[in-house]
Amino acid sequence: MEGGSFGRVVNQWIDFIPVAVCCVAAFIDLRTREIPDSLWISLLLFIPIRLWFLTPEIVIWHLFAGGLVALALGCFVAFGDRFGGGDVKLFAAVGAWYGIYAVASIAMWCAIAGLILAVIALLRGKKDFAYGPAIAAAVAVHWFAPDLLAQIGGWA
């Protein structure tokens, strides 16, 4: 299905879908402190389109495993009262989109962005903050440079 540079451009923009969805979620989360179910559901509904264009590169069980691991990790973080239900579901959908091998990297970028947001909230005298922007930042970094964490750590 892929046709040279056109195929690469299509793939890059298809992989931009979670960035766009997470940015919308971040905006809504900042305003309302909730992430609508329609956003993470729409991301899951776009996965077949991704599979259509990227089938040779994707192993389907990696997507299922990524979603389950991200869901478990999100639930674990939610017990610490940092993630809300919308954050957990959005993070799980992102894990299902990118697959098992991306979950750790995205979680790390999410933690780094969350730390920055926590410091900002603390400086503003707030005890909590919307975590949607941290998820959006993590997904944007992963989209822009999926192997950046490995490069920083010297693994690549």
SULPE-V824272 format. One record per residue. N is the residue number from 0. RES is the residue in one small letter. D_FIRST is the distance of its C-alpha to the first C-alpha in whole Angstrom. Layout:
# SULPE-V824272
((N RES D_FIRST) (N RES D_FIRST))
This chain:
# SULPE-V824272
((0 m 0) (1 e 4) (2 g 6) (3 g 10) (4 s 12) (5 f 10) (6 g 8) (7 r 11) (8 v 13) (9 v 11) (10 n 11) (11 q 14) (12 w 15) (13 i 14) (14 d 16) (15 f 19) (16 i 19) (17 p 22) (18 v 24) (19 a 24) (20 v 25) (21 c 27) (22 c 29) (23 v 30) (24 a 31) (25 a 33) (26 f 35) (27 i 36) (28 d 37) (29 l 39) (30 r 41) (31 t 41) (32 r 41) (33 e 38) (34 i 34) (35 p 34) (36 d 32) (37 s 29) (38 l 28) (39 w 27) (40 i 26) (41 s 24) (42 l 22) (43 l 21) (44 l 20) (45 f 17) (46 i 16) (47 p 14) (48 i 12) (49 r 12) (50 l 11) (51 w 8) (52 f 6) (53 l 8) (54 t 9) (55 p 9) (56 e 11) (57 i 13) (58 v 16) (59 i 17) (60 w 21) (61 h 21) (62 l 20) (63 f 23) (64 a 25) (65 g 24) (66 g 25) (67 l 29) (68 v 30) (69 a 29) (70 l 31) (71 a 34) (72 l 34) (73 g 34) (74 c 37) (75 f 39) (76 v 39) (77 a 40) (78 f 43) (79 g 44) (80 d 44) (81 r 42) (82 f 39) (83 g 39) (84 g 37) (85 g 35) (86 d 34) (87 v 33) (88 k 31) (89 l 29) (90 f 29) (91 a 28) (92 a 25) (93 v 24) (94 g 24) (95 a 22) (96 w 19) (97 y 20) (98 g 21) (99 i 24) (100 y 24) (101 a 24) (102 v 27) (103 a 30) (104 s 28) (105 i 28) (106 a 31) (107 m 33) (108 w 32) (109 c 33) (110 a 36) (111 i 37) (112 a 36) (113 g 38) (114 l 41) (115 i 41) (116 l 41) (117 a 44) (118 v 46) (119 i 46) (120 a 47) (121 l 50) (122 l 51) (123 r 51) (124 g 53) (125 k 50) (126 k 50) (127 d 46) (128 f 43) (129 a 40) (130 y 37) (131 g 34) (132 p 34) (133 a 34) (134 i 31) (135 a 29) (136 a 31) (137 a 29) (138 v 26) (139 a 26) (140 v 27) (141 h 24) (142 w 22) (143 f 23) (144 a 24) (145 p 23) (146 d 25) (147 l 28) (148 l 30) (149 a 30) (150 q 31) (151 i 34) (152 g 35) (153 g 34) (154 w 32) (155 a 29))
